[in-house]
Amino acid sequence: MNISPRLLLATFFVLALAVRVGPFWAMPSALIDDPDAYRALATNVWQYGVFGEKTTPTVFRPPLYPLVLVPAVTLGDYTPAAIALLHFVLGMATIVLTYALARRLDFQRPMALLAAALVACDPILLMQSTQVMTETLATLLVVAGLWVLALRQHTPTFDWKAVALSGGLLALAALCRPSLIVWLALVGVAVPWLVEKWPNRLKFAAVYFLAAAVVLSPWAIRNQIQFGRAIVTTTHGGYTLCLANNREFYEYLRSGASSERPWDATSYNRIRDKFREPGETKDDRAEYSAAWDTIQANPGDFFSACVYRVRRFWGVMPYVSLRGAYRPIVFRWAVAAWYVAEFLLAVVGLIVLVRRRAWRNPFWLSALLLAVSLTAIHAVFWSNMRMRAPLTPLIALAACVGLSAIYGRQFGRKPQSSRLS
């Protein structure tokens, strides 16, 4: 029986809609908690016109997500519902863009739909859509930036508007999750090498970084005015480095408790609060200094902690509980089974892509740089499963490449020449 492609697509997106609505229906109290104070920042912007607490500015959190939340917090008691709608729209847009991206990469329609389905049902993305946190928006911006880069693979000449748009989108992603700024820089350095002729390489890099600078500069200028430093990320880095590298955490790892329960940082935070420096920038520098002192004094523990953090970043099974929410063993094993299957397929896909020299394709090169940069950053800074959320669409695409290879079907044409005009 032949099924109309339009009917197939419509059926899929209706099912994706149901999957994305499900978590909000199952957890009616979702989006009420504000663990990282993003909603509080949005409320302060609405009430005081200041990104901070009342009239005191802050640079502790990235600006984009709280600013996106501002319209929602104006609705009072309806704010959780408005944020749920926002996350639903962002999640559906990510699914649609994943499908469009797969088709742009020459995936056959069934494989493109499967990639979108893996994103629609991804446990991390589903869980984070019920949290007032940055993962949902950051993942969409990453996919959007990669989709623009994928536009380059079949066109004979560069569209400089597309180059500028990719730089702008990746800069927005960095304003949502600061760890992505390393990826932004790596893409701007590596992708121009796929361009023929040095003048065009330099033009690509110049347009890309100029667009990124235009997006990042308002935040940096604001911080220069308010804090005397043109900070393009946040002052949260020192805290996350110190949280991941302190004697209490190293002792926790040495005790073997890491296999049973997450580390409770309550006592560490109490100690930290006693020695905080006045001013965010001074406190940030002090925490960086304290963390590096601990690392230098305990190189063996630091190495063990790096291994642990990479393992947590790429972990497959959630902890029993987190933020007070109990997770049944059936749920944990189901999530683990999902990721084990997807990761195995993705490894096969990665082997196929390496054999096809996929790094000659601007999309796959950028995807690889994202995976490497996030893994490296979270090997040193604080890490857990949710921090790989921006990678989930790329893992889904690689898994579909692997599945196509296993079943002996061509998922699409081989990556184009390493040189772009």
Backbone hydrogen bonds, N-H to C=O, Kabsch-Sander energy under -0.5 kcal/mol:
donor,donor_aa,acceptor,acceptor_aa,energy
8,L,4,S,-2.6
9,L,5,P,-2.5
10,A,6,R,-2.6
11,T,7,L,-2.6
12,F,8,L,-2.4
13,F,9,L,-2.4
14,V,10,A,-1.7
15,L,11,T,-2.1
16,A,12,F,-2.7
17,L,13,F,-2.0
18,A,14,V,-2.0
19,V,15,L,-2.4
20,R,16,A,-2.4
21,V,17,L,-1.9
22,G,18,A,-1.7
24,F,21,V,-0.7
25,W,21,V,-1.7
26,A,22,G,-2.8
27,M,23,P,-1.8
30,A,27,M,-2.4
31,L,130,T,-1.4
32,I,29,S,-1.3
37,A,34,D,-1.5
41,L,37,A,-1.8
42,A,38,Y,-2.2
43,T,39,R,-2.7
44,N,40,A,-2.2
45,V,41,L,-2.3
46,W,42,A,-2.0
47,Q,43,T,-2.5
48,Y,44,N,-3.2
49,G,44,N,-0.8
49,G,45,V,-1.1
50,V,44,N,-0.9
52,G,50,V,-1.5
53,E,56,T,-2.4
54,K,52,G,-0.6
56,T,53,E,-2.5
58,T,51,F,-2.5
64,L,175,L,-1.6
67,L,63,P,-1.9
68,V,64,L,-2.2
69,L,65,Y,-1.6
70,V,66,P,-0.7
70,V,67,L,-0.7
72,A,69,L,-0.7
73,V,69,L,-2.0
74,T,70,V,-1.0
75,L,72,A,-1.6
76,G,73,V,-1.0
78,Y,75,L,-1.9
79,T,76,G,-2.0
82,A,78,Y,-2.3
83,I,79,T,-2.7
84,A,80,P,-2.4
85,L,81,A,-2.2
86,L,82,A,-2.4
87,H,83,I,-2.9
88,F,84,A,-2.4
89,V,85,L,-2.5
90,L,86,L,-2.6
91,G,87,H,-2.8
92,M,88,F,-2.5
93,A,89,V,-2.4
94,T,90,L,-1.9
95,I,91,G,-1.9
96,V,92,M,-2.6
97,L,93,A,-2.6
98,T,94,T,-2.1
99,Y,95,I,-2.1
100,A,96,V,-2.6
101,L,97,L,-2.9
102,A,98,T,-2.5
103,R,99,Y,-2.3
104,R,100,A,-2.3
105,L,101,L,-1.7
106,D,103,R,-1.8
107,F,102,A,-2.8
108,Q,411,F,-0.6
111,M,108,Q,-0.5
112,A,108,Q,-2.4
113,L,109,R,-2.6
114,L,110,P,-2.0
115,A,111,M,-2.4
116,A,112,A,-2.1
117,A,113,L,-2.4
118,L,114,L,-2.5
119,V,115,A,-1.7
120,A,116,A,-2.5
121,C,117,A,-2.1
122,D,119,V,-0.8
126,L,122,D,-2.5
127,M,123,P,-2.5
128,Q,124,I,-2.8
129,S,125,L,-1.4
130,T,127,M,-1.4
131,Q,128,Q,-1.6
133,M,131,Q,-2.2
138,A,134,T,-2.7
139,T,135,E,-2.4
140,L,136,T,-1.5
141,L,137,L,-2.2
142,V,138,A,-2.2
143,V,139,T,-2.4
144,A,140,L,-2.6
145,G,141,L,-2.4
146,L,142,V,-2.4
147,W,143,V,-2.5
148,V,144,A,-1.9
149,L,145,G,-1.8
150,A,146,L,-2.4
151,L,147,W,-1.0
151,L,148,V,-0.7
152,R,149,L,-1.5
153,Q,150,A,-1.5
154,H,151,L,-0.5
160,W,158,F,-0.8
162,A,159,D,-0.7
163,V,159,D,-1.8
164,A,160,W,-2.3
165,L,161,K,-2.5
166,S,162,A,-2.4
167,G,163,V,-2.0
168,G,164,A,-2.5
169,L,165,L,-2.7
170,L,166,S,-2.4
171,A,167,G,-1.7
172,L,168,G,-2.1
173,A,169,L,-2.2
174,A,170,L,-1.6
175,L,171,A,-1.7
176,C,172,L,-0.8
176,C,173,A,-0.6
177,R,173,A,-2.9
180,L,177,R,-2.3
181,I,178,P,-2.1
182,V,179,S,-0.9
183,W,179,S,-0.5
184,L,180,L,-2.3
185,A,181,I,-1.9
186,L,182,V,-2.4
187,V,183,W,-2.7
188,G,184,L,-1.7
189,V,185,A,-1.3
190,A,186,L,-3.0
191,V,187,V,-2.0
193,W,190,A,-1.5
194,L,191,V,-2.4
195,V,192,P,-1.8
196,E,420,L,-4.4
201,R,197,K,-1.7
202,L,198,W,-2.6
203,K,199,P,-2.1
204,F,200,N,-2.5
205,A,201,R,-2.5
206,A,202,L,-2.5
207,V,203,K,-2.7
208,Y,204,F,-2.7
209,F,205,A,-2.7
210,L,206,A,-2.1
211,A,207,V,-2.3
212,A,208,Y,-2.1
213,A,209,F,-2.5
214,V,210,L,-2.2
215,V,211,A,-1.6
216,L,212,A,-2.4
217,S,213,A,-2.6
219,W,216,L,-0.6
220,A,216,L,-1.9
221,I,217,S,-3.3
222,R,218,P,-2.3
223,N,219,W,-2.1
224,Q,220,A,-2.1
225,I,221,I,-2.3
226,Q,222,R,-2.6
227,F,223,N,-3.0
228,G,223,N,-0.5
228,G,224,Q,-1.2
229,R,223,N,-1.1
231,I,229,R,-2.1
235,T,59,V,-2.0
240,T,236,H,-2.1
241,L,237,G,-2.4
242,C,238,G,-2.4
243,L,239,Y,-2.9
244,A,240,T,-1.4
245,N,241,L,-0.8
250,Y,246,N,-2.3
251,E,247,R,-2.3
252,Y,248,E,-2.1
253,L,249,F,-2.1
254,R,250,Y,-2.3
255,S,251,E,-2.0
256,G,253,L,-1.1
257,A,252,Y,-0.9
258,S,252,Y,-0.5
259,S,256,G,-1.1
260,E,257,A,-1.9
261,R,257,A,-2.1
265,A,263,W,-0.8
269,N,265,A,-2.8
270,R,266,T,-1.9
271,I,267,S,-2.0
272,R,268,Y,-2.8
273,D,269,N,-2.4
274,K,270,R,-0.9
274,K,271,I,-0.6
275,F,271,I,-0.7
275,F,272,R,-1.1
276,R,273,D,-0.6
283,D,279,G,-2.3
284,D,280,E,-2.6
285,R,281,T,-2.2
286,A,282,K,-2.4
287,E,283,D,-2.2
288,Y,284,D,-2.2
289,S,285,R,-2.4
290,A,286,A,-2.5
291,A,287,E,-2.5
292,W,288,Y,-2.5
293,D,289,S,-2.1
294,T,290,A,-2.1
295,I,291,A,-2.5
296,Q,292,W,-2.6
297,A,293,D,-1.8
298,N,294,T,-1.3
302,F,298,N,-2.4
303,F,299,P,-2.2
304,S,300,G,-2.2
305,A,301,D,-2.6
306,C,302,F,-2.3
307,V,303,F,-2.1
308,Y,304,S,-2.3
309,R,305,A,-2.7
310,V,306,C,-2.4
311,R,307,V,-2.3
312,R,308,Y,-2.3
313,F,309,R,-2.6
314,W,310,V,-2.2
315,G,312,R,-1.2
322,L,325,A,-1.4
325,A,322,L,-1.9
326,Y,324,G,-0.6
327,R,320,V,-3.1
332,R,328,P,-2.2
333,W,329,I,-2.6
334,A,330,V,-2.1
335,V,331,F,-2.4
336,A,332,R,-2.2
337,A,333,W,-2.6
338,W,334,A,-2.2
339,Y,335,V,-2.3
340,V,336,A,-2.6
341,A,337,A,-2.2
342,E,338,W,-2.3
343,F,339,Y,-3.0
344,L,340,V,-2.3
345,L,341,A,-2.0
346,A,342,E,-2.5
347,V,343,F,-2.5
348,V,344,L,-1.9
349,G,345,L,-2.6
350,L,346,A,-2.7
351,I,347,V,-2.2
352,V,348,V,-2.2
353,L,349,G,-2.6
354,V,350,L,-2.5
355,R,351,I,-2.3
356,R,352,V,-1.6
357,R,354,V,-1.6
358,A,353,L,-2.7
360,R,357,R,-2.0
361,N,358,A,-2.3
365,L,361,N,-2.6
366,S,362,P,-1.9
367,A,363,F,-2.6
368,L,364,W,-2.3
369,L,365,L,-2.2
370,L,366,S,-2.0
371,A,367,A,-2.1
372,V,368,L,-2.5
373,S,369,L,-2.7
374,L,370,L,-2.4
375,T,371,A,-1.9
376,A,372,V,-2.5
377,I,373,S,-2.5
378,H,374,L,-2.4
379,A,375,T,-0.7
379,A,376,A,-0.6
380,V,376,A,-0.7
380,V,377,I,-1.1
381,F,377,I,-2.9
387,M,384,N,-1.2
388,R,385,M,-2.0
389,A,386,R,-1.8
391,L,388,R,-1.9
392,T,388,R,-0.6
392,T,389,A,-1.6
394,L,391,L,-0.6
395,I,391,L,-2.3
396,A,392,T,-2.2
397,L,393,P,-2.1
398,A,394,L,-2.5
399,A,395,I,-2.4
400,C,396,A,-1.8
401,V,397,L,-1.8
402,G,398,A,-2.3
403,L,399,A,-2.6
404,S,400,C,-2.3
405,A,401,V,-2.1
406,I,402,G,-2.3
407,Y,403,L,-2.0
408,G,405,A,-0.8
409,R,404,S,-2.6
411,F,409,R,-0.6
420,L,194,L,-2.9
